[in-house]
Amino acid sequence: METPTPVVWDKAKDLLTILIIPTLLWVFNVSSSIDNLDRTQERLQKNVIDLHVQQKNTDISMARLETRLTHLQQKTDEIYVLLREVLKNEKSK
């Protein structure tokens, strides 16, 4: 087997350099992009969990408010009935 001549070897090195350097840069760029996507995904997952917690807290607060409003409505109805009775008694005098 013949050894490659220096000219052929130089051209082969140039060709490999032209192909390998951009490929390595592309690999590093893709790797960096994947890392960024992973960090973004983790942050979004944390935000989703936080939103679920906030939604549960809001649902609990709404249930408490509904209970209070129902209680207030009952008291208002009782006051209304009492006032009507007072007005009836006033008119009958």
PEQUI-V762744 format. One record per pair of residues at least 4 apart in sequence whose ideal C-beta (glycine too) atoms are under 8 Angstrom apart, sorted by the first residue. I is the first residue (numbers start at 0). J is the second residue. D is the distance in whole Angstrom. If there is no record, write none. Layout:
# PEQUI-V762744
i=I j=J d=D
i=I j=J d=D
This chain:
# PEQUI-V762744
i=3 j=7 d=4
i=3 j=8 d=5
i=3 j=11 d=7
i=4 j=8 d=7
i=5 j=9 d=6
i=6 j=10 d=6
i=7 j=11 d=6
i=8 j=12 d=6
i=9 j=13 d=6
i=10 j=14 d=6
i=11 j=15 d=6
i=12 j=16 d=6
i=13 j=17 d=6
i=14 j=18 d=6
i=15 j=19 d=6
i=16 j=20 d=6
i=17 j=21 d=7
i=18 j=22 d=6
i=19 j=23 d=6
i=20 j=24 d=6
i=21 j=25 d=6
i=22 j=26 d=6
i=23 j=27 d=6
i=24 j=28 d=6
i=25 j=29 d=6
i=26 j=30 d=6
i=27 j=31 d=6
i=28 j=32 d=6
i=29 j=33 d=6
i=30 j=34 d=7
i=31 j=35 d=6
i=32 j=36 d=6
i=33 j=37 d=6
i=34 j=38 d=7
i=35 j=39 d=6
i=36 j=40 d=6
i=37 j=41 d=6
i=38 j=42 d=6
i=39 j=43 d=6
i=40 j=44 d=6
i=41 j=45 d=7
i=42 j=46 d=6
i=43 j=47 d=6
i=44 j=48 d=7
i=45 j=49 d=6
i=46 j=50 d=6
i=47 j=51 d=7
i=48 j=52 d=7
i=49 j=53 d=6
i=50 j=54 d=6
i=51 j=55 d=7
i=52 j=56 d=6
i=53 j=57 d=6
i=54 j=58 d=6
i=55 j=59 d=6
i=56 j=60 d=6
i=57 j=61 d=6
i=58 j=62 d=6
i=59 j=63 d=7
i=60 j=64 d=6
i=61 j=65 d=6
i=62 j=66 d=6
i=63 j=67 d=6
i=64 j=68 d=6
i=65 j=69 d=6
i=66 j=70 d=6
i=67 j=71 d=6
i=68 j=72 d=6
i=69 j=73 d=7
i=70 j=74 d=7
i=71 j=75 d=6
i=72 j=76 d=6
i=73 j=77 d=6
i=74 j=78 d=6
i=75 j=79 d=6
i=76 j=80 d=7
i=77 j=81 d=6
i=78 j=82 d=6
i=79 j=83 d=6
i=80 j=84 d=6
i=81 j=85 d=6
i=82 j=86 d=6
i=83 j=87 d=6
i=84 j=88 d=6
i=85 j=89 d=6
i=86 j=90 d=6
i=87 j=91 d=6
i=88 j=92 d=7
